[in-house]
Amino acid sequence: MFSRQSWQARIRQALQRSRAVALIGPRQIGKTTLARQFVDTTSANYFDLEDPLSLARLAEPMTALKDLRGLVVIDEVQRAPQIFPILRVLVDRPGLPARFMLLGSASPALIRGSSESLAGRVEVIEISGFSLTETGYPALEKLWLRGGFPLSFLAGSDGDSRIWRRQFLQTFAERDLPQLGFNIPAPAVQRFMAMVAHYHGQIWSGADPARSLGISESTVRRYLDMLASAYLVRQLQPWFENLGKRQVRSPKVYVRDSGMLHELLGIADMRALLEQPKCGASWEGFIIEEILRRTEPDEAFFWATHQGAELDLLLFKDGRRIGIEIKRMDAPRLTPSMKIALADLKLDRLFVVYPGDRRYALAENVEVVPARELATPLE
């Protein structure tokens, strides 16, 4: 198992400056493993809300929590949204006798009451799966194929990894969503997730999924937001400004974990992935997630016009505009679309990420960057 030292350091710094820290992200991504580095899970300061004993201990939350000192961890906190008003009282006490680490598998906005009760009091850290920084570049193909969920990546074989991912998706549809308040039949959720996988890397349109499922487009929109709130799907929003051109205003959708995407598409191994028509889109989504983790931009968008110009990723970072194009080819060249993006969006830099080994310039402020360099932030 990887030590995940960078995550540990980030959490330690957050605990030093904040009254409460929330580790959020999908189930089985490693949040509990990280929490164990900071508190003994057998102590009175640890609560796992999937454990009936912990639930019983928190039957009277104020009584259970008010006398605890040091760091208190509450795992799967989305299962008990009623404790957030009590946590607000506890983190506001003079002298701060206890700090709280909250682990959740849903976005704060989805956990009823959390956004209002702990606003300004909690620092949120989104935990993601293994990245190239952690696995090393030699494991790129394995990471791309299996995805970053620890138990999927570390499985003994590609077959074992697929079985784990299949069971994860089934459990998500049958158990996790109902616990978050979504009473949707599991077969409908599974069909919808398969549809989203086929839209991976494309402009989203709810008309076809709505027609296939026999539901309204507004319901399809709610389903997509639900998957995004559970950290399984990324809705990359479009950037548009007054350029005198018709610009795309619908989001692109990506299955955030490449391994989950491949399971939904029925891809069994690397050979099948390379022969799959969605190979290029899969690579694009994989690289986008790697870039977003490393650069931590202030904002991220894609950009496209109805005339055909587009940019895979537009990052706003420290007042700069950085463009990213992702190509799965041996030797990317400067394209008319790149020239239009540079001029219309007034990019400070444009990077073209590809799977080769050599870094080279295409034009002023335009560089081709090997994927191996994603182990460090782009500069």
Secondary structure, DSSP 8 states (H G I E B T S, - for coil): ----HHHHHHHHHHHHH-SEEEEE-STTSSHHHHHTTTS-TTSTTEEETTSHHHHHHTSSHHHHHTT--EEEEEESGGG-GGGHHHHHHHHTSTT--EEEEEEESS-TTTSTTHHHHTTTTEEEEE-----HHHH-GGGHHHHHHH-S-HHHHTSSSHHHHHHHHHHHHHHIIIIIHHHTT----HHHHHHHHHHHHHHTTEE--SHHHHHHHTS-HHHHHHHHHHHHHTTSEEEE-B----SSS-B--S-EEEESSHHHHHHHTT--SHHHHHHSTTHHHHHHHHHHHHHHHHH--SEEEEEEBTTS-EEEEEEEETTEEEEEEE--SSS----HHHHHHHHHHT-SEEEEEESSS--EEEETTEEEEEGGGGGS---
